[in-house]
């Protein structure tokens, strides 16, 4: 099947930062379209009827006809009347940024919850646009902007759509109860949670897979890996993996949907349940692609969304990724306790990252020499299973060995500690 030929259309408002057309092009590619060209119109304000103004739309119509363009992709969210007005002049399908992102989400959601969340977002997007869209349904055809549940739902009346929204919301509420139960169990078991967040394509899934490989091996590691690919929104569904930290304690690392500039309100609302998992994290890893040309802008976008979601103080560890292909001259690569530089793909500084996570979650730890008598071998076996131990020597009285203890658990082994091991 040939890819849809697309033209990107944006309004550049005076005084605002330049439009990131490269990102919009990547979104089109993620939706399996091909960008032929981009059109940016400088304006004081967005035209309420035609977005870029009627005269510009008429110019675009001639361009579309000449090059046999399939789809116009607009860099902002359009109203139903704007879509209708534009399609009356231009013989091409009209897709706005929100619809484009929803289309990608419809393709990528794999779990039941993810699919319900996308469908809810599509229905909420389509509801206020029914009047503007119904007259143009015959021109939609297939492809970009028509995939997923939204393809059929546009043909339903508002009452049925509202009922469907309520039904999906009820299903999501039930799934939220299941997630809440699992969350409470983790808290009861005192398993800390580390949320990996960041702009889409920062390498979150690659990092999670690298952590999995540090914990597991062979077929078990392969089975626990998540899908990772160099594209926007490669994964949508929240993934959780338990990983052993350098001191022996475990933590659950979670990978959520990537952020993006102008992330549609419908997506934020629909994915609210899974995004709010961040609120319950003990630590947030803000992962950033160090080679991102728009690094500062994307970093700030993610920071604002994190603050909006969590609404409270949770420690944040800023981690710059992809240093194996570093081309940026903006940053040093000297890691500190709050800023780190890694390559998830090459596992560069991954040990240092885990050490830092361990410290931020669990505090200080030290290695000690211990002598546990035969009467309390249960204490030794627990350390053997749950902490890093070495140099064991058994004799008639018990076992001598070295083990890592966190400061908050040192007291319970105080009577068995014979000294601290340096290095």
C-alpha positions in Angstrom: 0.0 0.0 0.0 1.4 3.4 -1.0 1.9 5.9 1.8 -0.3 8.9 1.9 1.2 12.1 0.5 0.9 14.8 3.1 1.5 18.5 3.3 2.0 20.2 6.6 0.3 23.4 7.4 1.1 25.7 10.4 0.5 29.3 11.6 3.5 31.2 13.0 2.1 33.8 15.4 4.2 36.9 15.9 6.1 36.8 19.2 5.8 33.0 19.6 8.5 30.4 19.4 9.0 28.9 15.9 6.8 25.9 15.0 8.5 22.6 15.4 7.7 21.3 11.9 10.3 18.5 12.2 8.3 17.0 15.1 5.0 17.2 13.1 6.8 15.5 10.2 7.9 12.7 12.6 4.4 12.3 13.7 3.2 11.9 10.1 5.9 9.3 9.6 4.8 7.5 12.7 1.3 7.4 11.2 2.8 5.9 8.0 2.5 8.9 5.8 5.1 10.8 3.8 5.6 14.5 3.9 5.9 16.3 0.5 6.3 19.8 1.8 5.5 22.2 4.7 3.6 25.5 4.5 4.0 28.1 7.3 1.8 31.2 7.3 2.9 34.2 9.4 -0.2 35.8 11.1 -1.2 37.9 14.0 -3.9 35.4 15.0 -5.3 32.1 13.8 -8.2 32.5 11.4 -11.5 31.3 12.9 -12.9 30.0 9.6 -9.9 28.7 7.6 -7.0 28.6 10.1 -4.5 30.3 7.7 -7.1 32.5 6.0 -9.3 31.9 3.0 -6.8 33.3 0.5 -4.0 31.0 1.7 -6.3 28.0 1.7 -7.2 28.7 -1.9 -3.5 28.8 -2.8 -3.0 25.5 -1.0 -6.0 24.0 -2.9 -4.2 24.6 -6.2 -1.0 23.2 -4.8 -2.8 20.1 -3.6 -4.4 19.5 -6.9 -1.2 20.0 -8.8 0.8 17.5 -6.7 -2.1 15.1 -6.1 -1.8 15.4 -2.3 -3.9 13.1 -0.2 -3.9 14.8 3.2 -3.4 18.2 4.8 -2.0 18.0 8.3 -2.4 21.0 10.5 -0.1 21.8 13.4 -2.9 22.8 15.7 -6.3 21.5 16.8 -9.1 22.5 14.4 -12.7 23.0 15.1 -15.4 21.0 13.2 -16.4 24.2 11.3 -12.8 24.9 10.3 -12.4 21.4 9.0 -15.6 21.7 7.1 -14.7 25.1 5.6 -11.3 23.9 4.5 -12.6 20.7 2.9 -15.1 22.6 0.9 -12.2 24.4 -0.8 -9.4 21.7 -0.8 -9.9 18.4 -2.4 -8.0 16.5 0.3 -8.5 15.0 3.7 -8.0 17.4 6.6 -6.3 16.1 9.7 -5.3 18.2 12.7 -2.4 17.6 15.1 -4.7 16.1 17.8 -6.4 13.7 15.3 -3.0 12.7 14.0 -1.7 11.8 17.5 -4.9 10.0 18.3 -4.4 8.0 15.1 -0.9 6.9 16.2 -2.2 6.0 19.6 -5.0 3.9 18.1 -2.3 1.9 16.2 0.0 1.5 19.2 -2.2 0.7 22.1 -1.9 -3.1 22.9 -3.5 -3.6 26.3 -7.2 -3.5 27.0 -6.8 -0.4 29.1 -4.7 1.3 26.5 -7.2 0.7 23.8 -10.1 1.9 26.0 -8.1 5.1 26.9 -7.5 5.8 23.2 -11.1 5.1 22.3 -12.3 7.5 25.1 -9.9 10.2 23.8 -11.2 9.7 20.2 -14.8 10.0 21.3 -14.2 13.1 23.3 -12.4 14.6 20.3 -15.2 13.7 17.9 -18.2 14.7 20.0 -18.0 18.5 19.5 -17.0 18.1 15.9 -20.0 15.9 14.7 -21.8 18.9 13.2 -18.8 20.0 11.3 -17.7 16.5 10.2 -20.9 14.6 9.3 -21.2 16.3 5.9 -17.7 15.2 5.0 -17.6 11.6 6.2 -17.8 10.3 2.7 -14.5 12.0 1.9 -12.6 10.5 4.8 -11.9 7.2 3.1 -9.2 5.4 5.2 -5.7 5.9 6.4 -4.3 8.6 8.6 -6.9 10.1 11.0 -9.5 7.4 10.5 -8.0 4.4 12.3 -9.1 2.8 15.5 -12.5 3.1 17.2 -13.0 6.7 15.9 -13.6 5.5 12.4 -17.1 4.1 13.2 -18.0 6.4 16.1 -18.2 9.5 14.0 -21.3 8.1 12.4 -23.1 7.8 15.7 -25.3 10.5 17.1 -24.3 12.5 20.1 -26.5 10.6 22.6 -25.0 7.3 21.7 -21.4 8.7 21.9 -22.1 10.1 25.3 -23.4 6.8 26.5 -20.3 5.1 25.0 -18.1 7.6 26.8 -19.8 6.8 30.1 -19.5 3.0 29.5 -15.7 3.3 28.7 -15.2 5.5 31.7 -16.8 2.9 33.9 -14.6 0.2 32.5 -11.5 2.3 33.1 -12.7 3.0 36.7 -12.8 -0.8 37.3 -9.3 -1.2 35.8 -8.1 1.7 38.1 -9.4 -0.3 41.1 -7.2 -3.2 40.0 -4.2 -0.9 39.6 -4.9 0.6 43.0 -4.9 -2.9 44.6 -1.6 -3.7 43.0 -0.2 -0.3 44.1 -1.3 -0.9 47.7 0.4 -4.4 47.7 3.6 -2.8 46.5 3.4 -0.2 49.3 2.6 -2.9 51.8 5.6 -4.9 50.6 7.6 -1.7 50.8 8.8 -2.0 47.2 9.7 1.6 46.0 8.7 2.8 42.6 10.9 4.6 40.1 9.0 6.3 37.3 10.9 6.9 34.0 9.4 9.9 32.3 10.5 12.0 29.4 9.8 13.4 25.9 8.8 10.7 23.5 11.7 8.9 21.9 14.1 9.9 24.7 14.9 6.2 25.2 12.7 5.2 28.1 11.9 1.7 26.8 15.6 1.1 25.9 16.6 2.1 29.5 14.0 -0.2 31.0 15.3 -3.1 28.8 18.9 -2.3 29.9 17.7 -2.5 33.5 16.0 -5.8 32.8 19.2 -7.2 31.4 21.0 -6.2 34.5 18.6 -8.3 36.5 17.9 -11.3 34.3 19.6 -13.3 31.6 18.9 -15.4 28.5 15.3 -16.2 27.6 13.9 -14.8 30.8 15.4 -11.4 30.0 14.1 -11.5 26.5 10.6 -12.3 27.8 10.6 -9.3 30.1 11.8 -6.8 27.6 9.4 -4.1 26.2 9.1 -2.9 22.7 11.7 -0.2 21.9 12.1 1.5 18.6 13.4 4.8 17.3 10.1 6.5 16.6 7.6 8.8 18.4 5.2 7.0 20.7 6.7 3.6 20.1 5.0 2.3 23.3 1.9 3.6 25.1 1.1 1.1 27.7 2.7 1.5 31.1 5.3 -1.2 31.8 6.5 -2.2 35.2 9.7 -4.2 35.9 11.2 -5.2 39.2 15.0 -4.7 39.4 17.6 -5.5 42.1 19.6 -2.4 43.2 23.3 -2.5 44.1 22.6 -2.9 47.9 20.3 -5.8 47.3 16.9 -4.1 47.8 14.5 -4.2 44.8 12.6 -1.4 43.1 9.9 -1.3 40.5 10.8 0.7 37.5 7.8 2.0 35.4 7.9 3.3 31.8 4.9 5.5 30.8 3.7 7.2 27.6 6.1 9.8 26.3 5.3 13.5 26.5 5.2 15.8 23.6 4.6 19.5 22.9 0.9 20.3 22.6 0.0 16.8 24.0 -3.8 16.8 23.3 -6.0 17.5 26.3 -8.1 14.4 25.4 -5.0 12.2 25.7 -4.0 13.7 29.0 -7.5 13.2 30.4 -8.0 9.7 29.0 -4.6 8.5 30.2 -5.0 10.3 33.5 -5.2 7.0 35.4 -1.9 5.6 34.1 -0.1 9.0 34.1 -1.0 9.5 37.7 1.0 6.4 38.6 3.8 9.0 38.6 2.2 10.6 41.7 3.0 7.5 43.7 6.6 7.2 42.7 9.4 7.4 45.2 11.7 8.8 42.6 11.3 10.2 39.1 13.9 9.7 36.4 13.6 12.5 33.9 15.2 11.0 30.8 16.4 13.4 28.1 18.0 12.7 24.7 21.3 14.7 24.9 21.4 15.0 21.1 17.9 16.5 20.8 18.1 19.7 18.8 15.2 21.1 20.9 16.6 19.8 24.2 15.8 22.8 26.4 12.3 23.2 25.0 11.5 19.5 25.3 13.0 19.3 28.8 10.8 22.3 29.9 7.7 20.7 28.3 8.3 17.5 30.3 9.0 19.4 33.5 5.8 21.3 33.3 3.7 18.2 32.6 5.4 16.4 35.6 4.6 19.3 37.9 1.0 19.4 36.6 0.5 15.6 37.2 2.2 15.1 40.5 1.3 18.3 42.3 3.8 17.5 45.1 7.4 17.1 45.8 8.9 13.9 44.5 12.7 13.7 44.0 13.7 14.0 40.3 16.9 12.6 38.9 17.7 14.2 35.5 19.4 11.7 33.2 20.8 12.6 29.8 20.7 9.6 27.5 22.3 8.6 24.2 25.8 9.8 25.1 27.3 7.1 22.9 26.3 9.2 19.9 26.8 12.6 21.5 26.9 15.6 19.1 25.8 18.3 21.6 28.3 20.8 22.8 25.9 22.4 25.2 26.4 20.1 28.1 29.3 18.6 30.1 29.2 14.9 30.7 30.2 15.0 34.3 27.6 13.2 36.4 26.5 14.5 39.8 24.1 13.3 42.4 21.2 15.0 40.6 22.3 14.9 37.0 23.7 11.9 35.2 24.9 11.0 31.7 24.3 7.5 30.3 23.9 5.4 27.2 21.0 3.0 27.8 21.8 1.3 24.5 25.5 0.7 25.4 24.8 0.4 29.2 27.3 3.2 29.8 27.2 4.4 33.4 24.2 2.1 34.1 25.9 0.9 37.3 26.4 4.5 38.4 22.7 5.2 37.7 21.6 2.3 39.8 23.9 3.3 42.6 22.4 6.8 42.6 18.8 5.5 42.5 19.6 3.1 45.4 21.0 6.0 47.5 18.1 8.4 46.7 15.5 5.7 47.6 17.2 3.8 50.5 19.9 6.1 51.8 23.4 5.2 52.8 24.7 1.6 52.9 28.1 0.1 53.9 29.8 -3.3 53.8 30.4 -5.0 57.1 32.1 -8.1 58.5 29.6 -10.2 60.4 29.7 -13.4 62.5 26.3 -15.0 63.0 26.1 -18.0 65.4 24.4 -21.3 64.5 21.4 -20.3 66.6 20.5 -17.5 64.3 21.3 -18.9 60.9 17.9 -17.7 59.7 19.4 -14.1 59.9 22.3 -15.2 57.7 20.1 -16.9 55.1 17.9 -13.8 54.9 21.0 -11.7 54.1 22.2 -14.3 51.6 18.9 -14.2 49.7 18.3 -10.4 50.0 21.6 -8.6 50.2 25.0 -9.0 48.6 27.2 -11.4 50.7 30.7 -12.8 50.0 33.7 -14.4 51.7 31.6 -16.9 53.7 33.5 -19.1 56.2 31.6 -21.7 58.2 33.0 -23.2 61.5 31.6 -25.0 64.5 30.2 -21.8 66.0 28.5 -20.3 62.9 29.4 -18.3 59.8 31.6 -15.4 59.2 31.0 -13.3 56.0 30.8 -9.8 54.5 27.5 -8.2 53.6 26.1 -4.9 52.5 23.7 -3.4 55.0 21.6 -0.2 54.6 21.9 2.2 57.5 18.2 1.8 58.4 18.7 -1.9 59.0 22.1 -1.9 60.6 20.8 -1.8 64.1 19.1 -5.2 63.9 22.5 -6.8 63.1 24.5 -4.7 65.5 25.3 -7.7 67.8 26.8 -9.6 64.8 28.9 -6.9 63.2 32.6 -7.3 63.8 33.8 -4.4 61.7 33.3 -2.2 58.6 34.9 -3.2 55.3 36.5 -0.3 53.4 36.2 -0.1 49.6 
